[in-house]
Amino acid sequence: MVSKEKKRFKPFASSAALKTVMTSHFTELAGAAADNKQKIAWCTSVGPAELLRAMGFLVFFPENHAAMLGAGKRAANYIPAANREGYSPDICSYLTSDIGAFITGETPITRMDPNIKGVPLPDVLIYNTNQCRDVKDWFMWYARKLQVPCYGIESFANVDTVTEDHVRAVSAQIRGLVPLLEAITGETLDPERLKEAVDLSRQCSELWKKVLETGANTPSPITFFDGTIHMGPAVIARGTRAPVDYYTLLLSELTERTREGISAVPGEKIRLYWEGMPIWGKLREMSELFMDLEISVVASTYCNSWIYTALDPDDPFDSMARAYTELFIVRSDKAKEREILGMTEKYGVHGIVFHDAKTCPSNSNTRYGMPGRLKAASGIPSVTISGDLNDLRLFSQEQTVTKIEAFAEQIEARR
């Protein structure tokens, strides 16, 4: 059984700066929405945010908003409203919780600043189907509801090696957005502004990569659960200076912790890799469970999904196309398995936790034999927990605790 004695964790000093970055993002959007002087674009999380920033848009990410709904354990309050609109309870709970919250007229961002009255309404919606088809359906609902234009990039799927043909096809679609966006802003794209935005995104990615790579140290100064919180600036502010400054600060703190031997999990005994989506409404409980078992979840697929080192300010369109097609979720099972095996070796993990998210099949890699193939290739054991990214009705705390405890005992017996 899990010990009832609580482990002591030293809070991150940089968390105050993180809160400032996140609050400033939503406050700026709220101000723009109130005075109608600056255009606002809604963008999928791995869409061409750099292009939008270069064209003067402020950018809002509904997926980030949906994750906030999940983390606040409010998603199940809103999903039924989307179900009544005709959206199945089996599809993406990001989509259903976000649309349901909009229908209900509620949002967690109003608690950040009393001046924020609600979600900032868009002048345009831009999607990229590199994640799944759901994001297109999601954005098209808003386009119909709000009577605003919606444009997108139709991406590839099951890509083994990203080729020049892939890059050219996606790059042409990104370029095709330019005249459509110019018609909305009334301004011509400035190539230097695009170059700057891509350069800032590249810097953000490189720093975020270094932040996550501190997890390769033993003991690890950071866990997957920390990463899901600290990744916020990389999601909502890439293409700006804010995440570059923030990750410079966080990396310095993690480097110092590594030097001093400060562990994110006191008494770290077991190191695991997390494959799949977070269970947003259970982050604290899951973090405490692993901490009590002296398990450090040192790396993950999810947090690494915001590393885009292919970005090149001297070749913005093609490099954006490559970076957003190299995304893990776009790749074939063989490519995914190569990536996971490399990560397990790099981070010295003893096992893998697969999260089979009920409403997110595109980001659940347990259903077609991958855990067995990885074990055959490396000998690394795995455990699969069932749940969901937002819908906590699909998650059993008791079953999950039992599985994780048994998995920890299995790993200890092998060592």
C-alpha positions in Angstrom: 0.0 0.0 0.0 1.1 3.6 -0.6 2.6 5.2 2.5 0.5 7.8 4.2 3.6 9.8 5.0 3.8 12.8 2.7 7.1 13.4 0.9 8.5 16.8 1.0 9.0 18.6 -2.3 10.8 21.9 -2.7 8.6 24.3 -4.7 10.0 25.9 -7.9 11.0 29.5 -7.3 10.2 30.2 -11.0 6.5 29.4 -10.5 5.7 33.0 -9.7 7.2 34.0 -13.1 5.1 31.3 -14.7 1.9 32.7 -13.3 2.8 36.1 -14.6 3.4 34.8 -18.1 0.1 32.9 -18.2 -2.0 35.7 -16.6 -0.5 38.3 -18.9 -1.4 36.2 -22.0 -5.1 36.1 -21.1 -5.2 39.7 -19.8 -3.7 41.0 -23.2 -6.3 39.0 -25.1 -9.1 40.3 -22.9 -7.9 43.9 -23.5 -7.8 43.3 -27.3 -11.3 41.8 -27.3 -12.7 44.7 -25.4 -11.4 47.5 -27.6 -11.5 45.7 -31.0 -8.3 47.4 -32.1 -6.2 44.3 -32.5 -7.2 41.2 -34.4 -7.5 37.9 -32.6 -6.9 34.5 -34.1 -7.8 31.1 -32.6 -5.2 28.5 -33.4 -4.8 24.8 -32.7 -1.9 24.1 -30.5 0.4 22.9 -33.2 -0.8 25.3 -35.9 1.2 28.1 -37.6 1.2 30.5 -34.6 4.4 32.1 -35.8 2.7 33.3 -39.0 -0.3 34.6 -37.1 2.0 36.6 -34.7 4.0 38.0 -37.7 0.7 39.3 -39.1 -0.1 41.1 -35.9 -2.7 38.7 -34.5 -3.0 37.9 -30.8 -3.4 34.2 -30.5 -5.7 32.1 -28.4 -5.5 28.3 -28.1 -8.7 26.5 -27.4 -6.8 23.3 -26.5 -5.1 25.1 -23.7 -8.4 26.4 -22.6 -9.8 22.9 -22.6 -6.8 21.6 -20.6 -7.6 24.3 -18.0 -11.2 23.0 -17.9 -9.9 19.5 -17.3 -7.3 20.6 -14.6 -10.1 22.4 -12.8 -12.2 19.2 -12.7 -15.1 21.0 -14.4 -15.1 19.3 -17.8 -17.9 16.9 -16.9 -20.1 19.8 -16.1 -19.9 21.0 -19.7 -19.6 17.9 -21.8 -23.3 17.2 -21.7 -24.1 20.5 -23.3 -21.9 19.6 -26.3 -23.5 16.1 -26.4 -26.9 17.9 -26.8 -25.4 19.7 -29.8 -24.9 16.3 -31.4 -21.3 15.7 -30.4 -20.8 12.1 -29.3 -19.5 11.4 -25.7 -16.9 9.1 -27.4 -15.1 11.9 -29.3 -12.3 14.3 -27.9 -13.3 15.5 -24.5 -11.2 18.6 -25.2 -13.7 19.5 -27.9 -16.8 18.6 -25.9 -15.7 20.3 -22.7 -14.6 23.5 -24.5 -17.7 23.7 -26.7 -19.9 22.9 -23.7 -18.3 25.6 -21.6 -18.9 28.1 -24.4 -22.5 27.1 -24.6 -22.8 27.4 -20.9 -21.1 30.8 -20.8 -18.4 29.8 -18.3 -14.6 29.9 -18.4 -11.8 29.5 -15.8 -9.9 32.4 -17.2 -12.3 34.9 -15.5 -10.7 33.9 -12.2 -7.2 35.1 -13.4 -8.1 38.8 -13.7 -11.4 40.6 -12.7 -11.2 42.5 -16.0 -11.5 39.3 -18.0 -15.2 38.8 -18.8 -14.9 35.7 -21.0 -13.2 33.9 -23.8 -11.8 36.4 -26.4 -13.8 36.1 -29.6 -11.9 35.5 -32.8 -11.6 37.3 -36.1 -10.4 34.1 -37.7 -9.8 30.4 -36.8 -6.8 28.5 -38.0 -6.4 24.7 -37.6 -3.9 22.1 -38.5 -5.1 18.4 -38.6 -1.6 17.1 -37.7 -3.1 16.2 -34.3 -6.4 14.7 -35.4 -9.6 15.5 -37.4 -11.4 16.6 -34.2 -9.6 20.0 -34.2 -11.1 20.8 -37.6 -14.6 19.8 -36.5 -14.1 21.8 -33.3 -13.1 24.9 -35.1 -15.8 24.6 -37.8 -18.4 24.6 -35.1 -17.1 28.0 -33.8 -16.9 29.3 -37.4 -20.6 28.5 -37.9 -21.6 29.7 -34.4 -19.6 33.0 -34.6 -19.8 33.6 -38.3 -16.1 34.1 -38.7 -13.8 32.5 -41.4 -12.0 29.2 -40.6 -9.0 28.1 -42.6 -6.7 25.2 -42.1 -3.9 22.9 -43.0 -4.7 19.3 -44.0 -1.7 17.3 -42.7 -0.4 13.8 -43.3 -0.8 10.8 -41.0 1.2 7.7 -40.2 4.4 9.2 -41.6 7.6 7.2 -41.1 10.2 9.5 -42.5 9.3 13.1 -43.2 10.3 13.8 -46.8 10.7 16.9 -48.9 7.4 16.0 -50.6 5.7 16.2 -47.2 7.4 19.5 -46.4 6.5 21.1 -49.8 2.8 20.0 -49.5 2.4 21.5 -46.1 4.5 24.5 -46.8 2.3 25.4 -49.8 -0.8 25.3 -47.5 0.9 27.6 -45.0 1.8 30.0 -47.7 -1.7 29.9 -49.0 -3.0 31.3 -45.7 -1.1 34.5 -46.2 -3.4 36.3 -48.6 -6.4 35.1 -46.6 -5.0 36.6 -43.4 -3.9 39.8 -45.2 -7.5 40.3 -46.2 -8.5 40.2 -42.6 -5.8 42.5 -41.2 -5.6 44.8 -44.1 -1.8 44.6 -43.9 0.9 42.8 -45.9 3.0 40.2 -44.3 6.4 41.6 -43.2 9.0 38.8 -43.9 11.2 40.2 -41.1 8.4 39.9 -38.5 7.9 36.3 -39.6 11.6 35.6 -39.3 11.6 37.1 -35.8 8.6 35.0 -34.7 10.1 31.8 -36.0 13.5 32.6 -34.4 11.8 33.2 -31.0 9.9 29.9 -31.4 13.1 28.1 -32.2 14.8 29.6 -29.1 11.8 28.6 -27.0 12.0 25.0 -28.3 15.7 24.7 -27.6 15.3 26.0 -24.1 12.3 23.8 -23.4 14.2 20.8 -24.7 17.1 21.6 -22.3 14.6 22.0 -19.4 13.1 18.5 -20.1 16.6 17.0 -20.6 17.5 17.8 -17.0 15.2 14.8 -16.3 18.0 12.5 -17.6 20.0 13.3 -14.4 19.8 10.9 -11.4 18.0 12.0 -9.4 15.8 14.0 -11.7 15.0 17.6 -10.7 11.8 17.6 -12.7 8.9 15.2 -13.4 6.3 14.7 -16.1 3.8 16.3 -13.8 5.9 19.4 -13.3 6.4 19.5 -17.1 2.7 19.6 -17.8 2.4 22.8 -15.8 5.7 24.5 -16.9 5.0 23.8 -20.6 2.3 26.5 -20.6 4.4 29.3 -22.0 5.7 27.0 -24.9 2.0 26.3 -25.8 0.4 29.8 -25.5 3.3 32.2 -26.1 5.7 30.7 -28.6 6.8 33.2 -31.2 7.2 35.8 -28.5 9.9 36.8 -26.0 8.0 35.7 -22.9 8.7 31.9 -23.0 12.4 32.5 -23.9 12.8 34.6 -20.8 10.8 32.1 -18.7 12.7 29.0 -19.8 16.0 30.7 -19.3 15.0 31.3 -15.7 13.6 27.8 -15.2 16.6 26.1 -16.8 18.9 28.0 -14.4 16.9 26.8 -11.4 16.9 23.2 -12.6 20.6 23.3 -13.3 21.2 24.5 -9.8 19.0 21.8 -8.4 20.9 19.2 -10.4 24.2 20.5 -9.1 22.9 20.3 -5.5 21.3 16.9 -6.0 17.8 18.1 -5.3 15.3 15.5 -6.5 11.8 16.2 -7.7 10.9 12.9 -5.9 12.7 12.6 -2.6 14.3 9.1 -2.3 13.8 8.4 -6.1 14.1 4.6 -6.6 12.2 4.0 -9.9 12.3 6.0 -13.1 9.4 5.8 -15.5 8.4 7.1 -18.9 4.8 8.4 -19.5 3.3 7.7 -22.9 0.1 9.5 -23.8 -2.0 12.4 -22.6 -2.1 13.7 -19.1 -5.2 13.0 -16.9 -5.7 16.7 -16.3 -8.1 16.5 -13.4 -5.9 14.0 -11.6 -2.4 15.6 -11.9 -2.0 16.3 -8.2 -3.3 12.9 -7.1 -1.1 11.1 -9.6 1.9 13.1 -8.7 1.4 12.3 -5.1 0.9 8.6 -5.8 4.2 8.3 -7.7 6.0 10.5 -5.1 4.8 8.3 -2.2 6.1 5.2 -4.1 9.4 7.0 -4.7 8.8 6.8 -8.5 10.0 9.7 -10.7 8.3 10.0 -14.1 11.3 11.5 -15.7 10.2 11.9 -19.3 7.1 11.8 -21.6 5.9 11.9 -25.1 3.5 14.7 -24.3 5.8 17.3 -23.0 8.3 16.7 -25.8 5.5 17.5 -28.3 6.4 21.2 -27.9 10.0 20.8 -29.1 10.3 22.2 -32.7 14.1 22.4 -33.3 13.5 22.1 -37.1 12.3 25.7 -37.1 14.6 27.9 -39.1 14.1 31.7 -39.3 16.0 31.8 -42.6 13.5 29.3 -44.2 10.3 30.0 -42.2 7.6 28.4 -44.3 9.4 25.1 -45.1 10.8 24.8 -41.6 7.3 25.3 -40.0 6.0 22.7 -42.4 8.8 20.2 -41.3 8.5 21.0 -37.6 4.8 20.5 -37.5 4.9 17.3 -39.6 7.7 15.8 -37.5 5.2 15.9 -34.6 5.1 12.5 -32.7 1.3 12.1 -33.2 1.7 12.4 -37.0 4.2 9.5 -37.2 3.9 5.8 -38.0 4.1 3.2 -35.2 7.6 2.3 -36.3 8.8 5.9 -36.0 7.0 6.3 -32.6 8.6 3.1 -31.3 12.1 4.3 -32.4 11.4 7.6 -30.5 10.2 5.9 -27.4 13.1 3.4 -27.3 15.6 6.3 -27.7 13.9 8.2 -24.8 13.9 5.2 -22.5 17.6 4.7 -23.0 18.5 8.4 -22.7 16.5 8.8 -19.5 17.5 5.5 -18.0 13.9 4.4 -17.3 12.8 1.1 -15.7 9.3 1.0 -17.2 6.7 2.7 -19.3 3.2 3.9 -18.2 0.8 4.0 -21.1 -2.3 6.1 -20.7 -5.1 4.8 -22.8 -7.3 7.9 -23.1 -10.8 6.9 -24.0 -11.7 9.9 -26.1 -8.3 10.5 -27.6 -7.4 7.5 -29.8 -4.9 9.5 -31.9 -2.8 10.1 -28.8 -3.2 6.6 -27.2 -0.6 4.1 -28.5 -1.7 1.0 -26.5 -4.4 -0.4 -28.8 -2.4 -2.0 -31.6 0.3 -4.0 -29.9 3.0 -1.3 -29.3 3.6 -2.1 -25.6 4.4 -5.8 -26.5 6.7 -4.8 -29.4 8.6 -2.4 -27.2 9.1 -5.0 -24.5 10.3 -7.5 -27.1 12.8 -5.0 -28.5 14.1 -3.7 -25.2 12.9 -5.8 -22.3 11.3 -2.7 -20.7 8.0 -3.6 -19.0 4.9 -1.4 -19.2 1.6 -0.9 -17.6 -1.6 0.5 -19.2 -3.9 2.7 -17.2 -7.4 3.6 -18.6 -8.7 7.1 -18.3 -9.2 10.2 -20.3 -7.6 13.7 -20.7 -10.7 15.6 -19.4 -13.6 13.2 -18.7 -13.0 11.9 -15.2 -16.1 9.7 -15.4 -13.8 7.4 -17.5 -11.1 7.2 -14.8 -11.0 4.9 -11.8 -8.7 6.1 -9.0 -8.8 2.7 -7.2 -7.9 0.6 -10.2 -5.2 3.0 -11.2 -3.6 3.0 -7.8 -3.7 -0.8 -7.7 -2.1 -1.1 -11.1 0.7 1.4 -10.4 1.5 -0.2 -7.0 1.7 -3.7 -8.6 3.8 -2.3 -11.4 6.2 -0.8 -8.9 6.5 -4.1 -7.1 7.2 -5.9 -10.4 10.0 -3.5 -11.3 11.6 -3.8 -7.8 11.5 -7.6 -8.1 13.4 -7.4 -11.5 16.2 -5.1 -10.2 
